């Protein structure tokens, strides 16, 4: 009888251990909002994963899957570029207030089977007037001037700088003293930025099967370009992150799909005669109409009232409005303001905890700023936290719901609910 009790006790103990181990390998995700969330980006740090799997070796990966279903497409990103991945990311769609349980298993190899939903590239022109493979690191020539297309058919960098995209929309950044951002409206879900602009006979300013360049930039801040405001000698000053005060600028690719694309811009700059470093991480992922920017500002002599401003260009026929919802502060414009003269909605989402104000600049430049025709969202700079914002570009030719201002506004309010109530991870 003693042996039987000992056997039963051992069996129960092993069963309990197995249950505990099984529960440790389960990841629980919850949608806290009462709206559908399609293609939500889930970011798991290496530490979060190791709490489920135990210690991972340098070359270990994981498999994540719903029970009785195929593994999800998981991307492993080395954010700090030390040779070991820091984050595992994947997309998941949730019903309103839905909770899901996913299993995590350690793997010795990475599973690579997915079409790209996000892409970033930086291509340089060669001696044959062609663009080679995308490069992972580029230092901008000192005070690099904008391309003079009257003297050369193609710029030194494809589309004049980094291009990034997902299956909904594409963007570029001018890798020169202008340092503004621009929008390419897309009519196809495939990745197009490796070829757009490579042939001068196929102008991206003309409407085509894939889409076109849809934004007028001029001297505005374009699609989320950056500027800094502070009081100088008793006068408010707005300074573009660019111009001749940029002493160096570098581009680094961090991650290139299939789920998300991430790159880093590092600026060594002079502001108010003092050295400042601005680091911007820009990312986009599948299924969304925005890119996200995370900005760090470093300097020993920053003005006490220094703030950062993100801009939306103001050209052609549009109306602007703003609203607050939860943790989101949103400024947007809508109207026939695309270069195709059809409806385009644009918006900036800022975090309420650092928000300062919405304002705008008209057509006239001032003695203290070369920026004009821009709607702005301004945030306070917090030394302990990065500034984070999202820039939305919603073209009617990409999705017909953006052909109507009311449906565009409804879309933004739903996005604000997601922004304010991120998916809960256990």
C-alpha positions as CSV (number, residue, x, y, z in Angstrom):
1,X,0.0,0.0,0.0
2,X,2.9,2.4,0.8
3,X,4.3,1.8,-2.7
4,X,1.0,2.5,-4.3
5,X,0.7,5.8,-2.4
6,X,4.3,6.7,-3.3
7,X,3.5,6.0,-7.0
8,X,0.4,8.1,-6.9
9,X,2.2,11.0,-5.2
10,X,5.0,10.8,-7.7
11,X,2.6,10.8,-10.6
12,X,0.6,13.8,-9.3
13,X,3.9,15.7,-8.7
14,X,5.1,15.0,-12.2
15,X,1.7,16.0,-13.6
16,X,1.8,19.3,-11.6
17,X,5.3,20.0,-12.9
18,X,4.2,19.3,-16.5
19,X,1.2,21.7,-16.1
20,X,3.4,24.4,-14.7
21,X,5.9,24.0,-17.5
22,X,3.1,24.0,-20.0
23,X,1.7,27.2,-18.6
24,X,5.1,28.8,-18.7
25,X,5.2,28.3,-22.5
26,X,1.8,29.9,-23.1
27,X,1.6,33.6,-24.2
28,X,-1.7,35.3,-23.5
29,X,-2.7,38.4,-25.6
30,X,-5.7,40.5,-24.9
31,X,-7.4,43.2,-27.0
32,X,-8.6,45.7,-24.3
33,X,-10.7,47.7,-26.8
34,X,-14.2,47.0,-28.2
35,X,-13.0,47.3,-31.8
36,X,-11.6,44.9,-34.4
37,X,-7.8,45.1,-34.6
38,X,-6.4,43.7,-37.9
39,X,-2.7,43.1,-38.3
40,X,-1.7,44.3,-34.9
41,X,2.1,44.4,-34.3
42,X,3.1,42.3,-31.3
43,X,6.6,43.1,-30.0
44,X,8.2,40.6,-27.6
45,X,11.5,41.4,-26.0
46,X,14.1,38.6,-25.6
47,X,13.6,38.8,-21.9
48,X,9.8,38.4,-22.2
49,X,10.4,35.3,-24.3
50,X,13.0,33.8,-22.0
51,X,10.4,34.1,-19.2
52,X,8.4,31.5,-21.1
53,X,11.1,29.3,-22.7
54,X,14.1,29.6,-20.3
55,X,17.5,31.0,-21.3
56,X,18.1,31.3,-25.0
57,X,21.5,30.7,-26.6
58,X,22.9,33.3,-29.0
59,X,21.7,31.4,-32.1
60,X,18.3,30.2,-30.7
61,X,15.0,31.3,-32.1
62,X,11.4,30.5,-31.2
63,X,8.2,29.2,-32.8
64,X,5.0,30.9,-31.9
65,X,1.6,29.4,-32.8
66,X,-2.0,29.1,-31.8
67,X,-2.8,25.6,-30.6
68,X,-3.7,23.2,-33.5
69,X,-2.6,25.9,-36.0
70,X,0.4,26.6,-38.2
71,X,3.3,28.7,-36.8
72,X,3.0,32.5,-37.2
73,X,5.5,34.5,-39.3
74,X,7.9,35.8,-36.7
75,X,10.7,38.3,-37.4
76,X,13.7,38.6,-35.2
77,X,15.3,42.1,-35.0
78,X,18.7,43.1,-33.6
79,X,17.8,46.6,-32.6
80,X,21.1,47.5,-30.8
81,X,23.1,45.9,-33.6
82,X,25.3,43.7,-31.3
83,X,24.8,40.5,-33.4
84,X,22.1,39.0,-31.2
85,X,18.4,39.6,-31.8
86,X,16.6,41.7,-29.2
87,X,12.9,41.6,-30.3
88,X,10.6,39.0,-31.9
89,X,7.7,40.6,-33.8
90,X,4.6,39.2,-35.5
91,X,1.2,40.4,-36.7
92,X,-2.1,39.2,-35.2
93,X,-5.7,40.1,-35.7
94,X,-8.1,40.4,-32.8
95,X,-11.9,40.5,-32.5
96,X,-13.3,43.1,-30.0
97,X,-12.1,42.4,-26.5
98,X,-10.7,39.0,-27.6
99,X,-8.1,37.1,-25.6
100,X,-5.9,34.5,-27.3
101,X,-3.4,31.9,-26.0
102,X,-0.3,31.2,-28.1
103,X,2.4,28.6,-27.5
104,X,6.1,29.4,-27.6
105,X,8.8,26.8,-28.4
106,X,12.5,27.2,-28.6
107,X,14.0,26.5,-32.0
108,X,17.7,26.0,-33.1
109,X,17.0,27.5,-36.5
110,X,14.9,30.4,-37.9
111,X,11.9,29.7,-40.0
112,X,11.9,31.9,-43.2
113,X,8.7,31.5,-45.2
114,X,6.9,34.7,-45.9
115,X,6.2,37.4,-48.5
116,X,7.4,40.9,-47.5
117,X,4.8,43.2,-46.0
118,X,7.4,45.9,-45.1
119,X,10.7,47.0,-46.7
120,X,13.4,49.6,-46.3
121,X,16.2,50.3,-48.8
122,X,19.0,52.8,-49.4
123,X,20.5,52.5,-52.9
124,X,23.5,54.4,-54.4
125,X,24.1,55.2,-58.1
126,X,27.1,53.6,-59.7
127,X,29.3,54.7,-62.6
128,X,26.9,53.2,-65.1
129,X,24.0,55.4,-63.9
130,X,22.3,52.4,-62.3
131,X,21.4,51.7,-58.7
132,X,23.1,48.7,-57.0
133,X,22.0,46.6,-54.1
134,X,20.6,48.3,-51.0
135,X,23.3,49.2,-48.5
136,X,23.0,49.0,-44.7
137,X,25.0,52.1,-43.7
138,X,25.6,55.4,-45.4
139,X,27.3,58.7,-44.2
140,X,25.8,61.7,-45.9
141,X,28.3,63.9,-47.7
142,X,29.0,67.1,-45.7
143,X,26.1,69.5,-46.2
144,X,24.8,67.5,-49.1
145,X,22.8,69.7,-51.5
146,X,19.5,68.7,-53.1
147,X,19.8,67.1,-56.6
148,X,19.9,69.6,-59.5
149,X,17.8,67.7,-62.0
150,X,18.6,70.3,-64.7
151,X,22.2,68.9,-64.6
152,X,21.7,65.2,-64.0
153,X,18.8,62.8,-64.8
154,X,19.2,60.7,-61.7
155,X,20.1,61.6,-58.1
156,X,23.0,60.0,-56.3
157,X,20.6,58.1,-54.0
158,X,17.5,56.4,-55.4
159,X,14.6,58.7,-54.8
160,X,17.1,61.1,-53.1
161,X,17.4,59.0,-49.9
162,X,16.0,56.2,-47.9
163,X,12.7,54.7,-49.0
164,X,10.5,52.6,-46.8
165,X,7.1,51.0,-47.4
166,X,4.5,48.4,-46.4
167,X,1.7,46.9,-48.4
168,X,-0.4,50.2,-48.1
169,X,1.9,53.2,-48.4
170,X,5.5,54.3,-49.1
171,X,7.7,57.1,-47.9
172,X,11.1,58.6,-48.6
173,X,13.4,61.0,-46.7
174,X,15.6,63.6,-48.5
175,X,19.2,62.7,-47.6
176,X,20.3,66.2,-48.0
177,X,20.1,69.6,-46.3
178,X,16.3,69.7,-46.8
179,X,15.7,66.6,-44.6
180,X,12.0,66.5,-45.3
181,X,9.8,63.4,-45.7
182,X,7.6,62.6,-48.7
183,X,4.7,60.2,-49.6
184,X,4.3,57.7,-52.4
185,X,0.7,56.6,-52.7
186,X,0.3,52.9,-53.6
187,X,-2.3,51.1,-55.7
188,X,-0.6,47.7,-55.2
189,X,0.3,45.7,-52.1
190,X,3.7,44.5,-53.4
191,X,7.0,46.2,-52.6
192,X,7.8,48.8,-55.2
193,X,10.5,51.1,-53.8
194,X,13.4,49.2,-55.3
195,X,12.5,50.3,-58.8
196,X,10.5,53.5,-58.3
197,X,12.7,56.4,-59.6
198,X,15.4,54.1,-61.1
199,X,14.4,55.0,-64.7
200,X,14.1,58.8,-65.5
201,X,11.7,57.9,-68.4
202,X,9.2,56.6,-65.8
203,X,8.5,59.7,-63.7
204,X,7.1,58.9,-60.3
205,X,5.2,62.2,-60.5
206,X,2.9,60.6,-63.1
207,X,0.0,58.4,-62.2
208,X,0.8,54.8,-62.9
209,X,-0.3,51.2,-62.1
210,X,1.7,51.1,-58.9
211,X,0.8,54.6,-57.8
212,X,2.8,57.9,-57.7
213,X,4.4,60.6,-55.6
214,X,1.4,62.3,-54.1
215,X,2.7,65.0,-51.8
216,X,3.8,68.6,-52.5
217,X,6.7,69.4,-50.1
218,X,8.3,72.7,-51.1
219,X,9.6,74.5,-48.0
220,X,7.1,72.7,-45.7
221,X,8.0,69.9,-43.3
222,X,6.4,67.4,-45.8
223,X,5.2,64.1,-44.3
224,X,6.3,64.4,-40.7
225,X,9.6,66.3,-41.1
226,X,11.1,67.5,-37.8
227,X,11.8,71.0,-36.4
228,X,12.7,72.3,-33.0
229,X,11.2,75.4,-31.3
230,X,12.6,77.5,-28.5
231,X,12.9,81.1,-27.4
232,X,16.0,82.9,-28.7
233,X,16.7,86.5,-27.5
234,X,13.1,87.0,-26.5
235,X,11.7,85.7,-29.9
236,X,10.1,82.3,-30.7
237,X,12.3,80.4,-33.1
238,X,11.5,77.3,-35.2
239,X,14.5,75.5,-36.7
240,X,14.3,72.7,-39.3
241,X,16.4,69.6,-38.4
242,X,18.6,70.1,-41.5
243,X,20.2,73.0,-43.3
244,X,23.8,74.0,-42.9
245,X,23.9,73.4,-39.1
246,X,23.9,69.6,-39.6
247,X,27.5,68.6,-39.2
248,X,27.0,64.9,-40.0
249,X,24.1,62.5,-40.8
250,X,24.1,58.8,-41.0
251,X,21.6,56.1,-42.2
252,X,21.6,52.6,-40.7
253,X,19.3,49.8,-41.7
254,X,18.1,47.9,-38.6
255,X,15.4,45.5,-40.0
256,X,14.1,44.7,-43.5
257,X,10.9,42.7,-43.2
258,X,9.0,40.5,-43.8
259,X,6.8,41.8,-40.9
260,X,8.3,45.3,-40.2
261,X,11.1,47.6,-41.5
262,X,13.2,49.7,-39.2
263,X,16.0,52.2,-39.8
264,X,17.9,54.7,-37.8
265,X,18.9,58.3,-38.7
266,X,21.7,59.8,-36.5
267,X,22.2,63.6,-36.8
268,X,25.1,65.6,-35.3
269,X,23.8,69.1,-35.3
270,X,24.4,72.6,-34.0
271,X,21.4,74.2,-32.3
272,X,21.7,77.7,-30.7
273,X,25.5,77.4,-31.2
274,X,25.7,74.2,-29.1
275,X,26.3,70.5,-30.3
276,X,23.2,68.3,-30.3
277,X,22.7,64.7,-31.3
278,X,19.2,63.6,-32.6
279,X,18.6,59.9,-33.2
280,X,15.4,58.9,-35.0
281,X,14.2,55.3,-35.3
282,X,11.6,55.0,-38.1
283,X,9.5,51.9,-38.6
284,X,6.5,50.6,-40.5
285,X,4.8,47.2,-40.6
286,X,2.3,45.4,-42.7
287,X,-1.4,46.4,-43.0
288,X,-1.0,50.0,-41.6
289,X,-1.3,53.4,-43.2
290,X,1.4,55.1,-41.1
291,X,5.1,55.0,-40.1
292,X,6.1,55.4,-36.5
293,X,9.0,57.5,-35.3
294,X,10.9,57.3,-32.0
295,X,13.3,60.2,-31.3
296,X,16.0,60.7,-28.8
297,X,17.7,64.1,-28.2
298,X,21.0,64.4,-26.5
299,X,23.0,67.5,-25.6
300,X,24.6,69.2,-22.5
301,X,23.3,72.7,-23.3
302,X,19.8,72.2,-24.6
303,X,17.5,75.3,-24.3
304,X,15.3,74.8,-21.2
305,X,12.1,75.5,-23.3
306,X,13.1,73.3,-26.2
307,X,10.3,71.4,-28.0
308,X,10.0,69.3,-31.1
309,X,7.6,69.9,-33.9
310,X,6.3,67.4,-36.5
311,X,4.7,68.8,-39.7
312,X,2.0,68.1,-42.3
313,X,2.4,70.0,-45.5
314,X,-0.4,72.4,-46.4
315,X,-0.9,72.7,-50.1
316,X,-3.9,72.9,-52.5
317,X,-7.5,72.3,-51.3
318,X,-7.7,71.0,-47.7
319,X,-9.2,71.5,-44.3
320,X,-7.5,70.9,-41.0
321,X,-8.9,69.7,-37.6
322,X,-7.7,68.1,-34.4
323,X,-9.0,66.1,-31.6
324,X,-8.0,64.3,-28.4
325,X,-8.9,60.7,-27.6
326,X,-7.5,58.8,-24.6
327,X,-3.7,59.1,-24.8
328,X,-3.8,60.3,-28.4
329,X,-3.5,63.9,-29.6
330,X,-4.4,64.0,-33.3
331,X,-4.0,66.7,-36.0
332,X,-5.2,66.0,-39.5
333,X,-5.9,67.5,-42.9
334,X,-8.2,66.2,-45.6
335,X,-9.1,67.3,-49.1
336,X,-8.0,67.3,-52.8
337,X,-4.5,67.9,-51.7
338,X,-2.6,65.0,-53.5
339,X,-0.5,65.7,-56.5
340,X,-3.1,63.8,-58.5
341,X,-5.7,66.4,-57.3
342,X,-7.8,63.8,-55.5
343,X,-8.6,63.2,-51.9
344,X,-5.8,62.6,-49.4
345,X,-6.0,62.5,-45.7
346,X,-2.9,63.0,-43.5
347,X,-2.6,62.9,-39.7
348,X,0.0,63.0,-36.9
349,X,-0.7,61.1,-33.7
350,X,1.2,62.4,-30.6
351,X,1.3,61.0,-27.1
352,X,-0.8,63.2,-24.7
353,X,1.7,63.0,-21.8
354,X,4.3,65.1,-23.7
355,X,1.9,67.1,-25.9
356,X,2.4,70.9,-26.1
357,X,0.1,72.4,-28.8
358,X,-1.2,72.3,-32.4
359,X,-0.4,75.3,-34.6
360,X,0.3,76.2,-38.2
361,X,2.5,78.3,-40.5
362,X,1.2,80.1,-43.6
363,X,2.8,80.7,-47.0
364,X,5.3,83.4,-45.8
365,X,8.6,82.4,-44.3
366,X,10.0,84.5,-41.5
367,X,13.4,85.8,-40.5
368,X,13.8,83.0,-37.9
369,X,12.5,80.1,-40.0
370,X,12.6,78.9,-43.6
371,X,9.6,76.6,-43.0
372,X,6.2,77.5,-44.4
373,X,2.8,76.0,-45.4
374,X,2.8,73.4,-42.5
375,X,0.4,72.2,-39.9
376,X,2.3,71.3,-36.7
377,X,2.0,69.1,-33.7
378,X,4.4,70.1,-30.9
379,X,5.7,68.0,-28.1
380,X,7.7,68.7,-25.0
381,X,11.1,67.0,-24.8
382,X,11.5,64.7,-21.9
383,X,15.1,63.6,-21.2
384,X,14.1,60.3,-19.8
385,X,11.7,59.2,-22.6
386,X,11.8,59.4,-26.4
387,X,9.3,61.4,-28.4
388,X,7.1,59.0,-30.3
389,X,4.7,59.9,-33.1
390,X,2.8,58.3,-36.0
391,X,2.4,59.8,-39.4
392,X,-0.7,58.7,-41.4
393,X,-1.0,59.0,-45.2
394,X,-4.4,57.8,-46.5
395,X,-4.9,58.2,-50.2
396,X,-8.3,57.6,-51.8
397,X,-6.7,55.6,-54.7
398,X,-5.3,53.1,-52.1
399,X,-8.6,52.7,-50.2
400,X,-12.0,54.2,-51.2
401,X,-12.9,54.8,-47.5
402,X,-10.4,57.7,-47.8
403,X,-12.5,59.4,-50.5
404,X,-14.8,60.8,-47.8
405,X,-13.8,63.1,-44.9
406,X,-16.3,61.5,-42.5
407,X,-15.1,58.0,-43.0
408,X,-11.5,59.2,-42.8
409,X,-12.2,60.8,-39.5
410,X,-14.0,57.7,-38.2
411,X,-10.9,55.7,-39.2
412,X,-8.7,58.1,-37.2
413,X,-10.9,57.8,-34.1
414,X,-10.7,54.0,-34.3
415,X,-6.9,54.2,-34.7
416,X,-6.8,56.5,-31.6
417,X,-8.5,53.9,-29.6
418,X,-5.8,51.4,-30.6
419,X,-3.1,53.9,-29.9
420,X,-4.5,54.6,-26.4
421,X,-5.1,50.9,-25.5
422,X,-2.3,48.7,-26.7
423,X,-2.6,44.9,-26.7
424,X,-2.0,43.5,-23.2
425,X,0.7,40.8,-23.1
426,X,0.9,38.2,-20.3
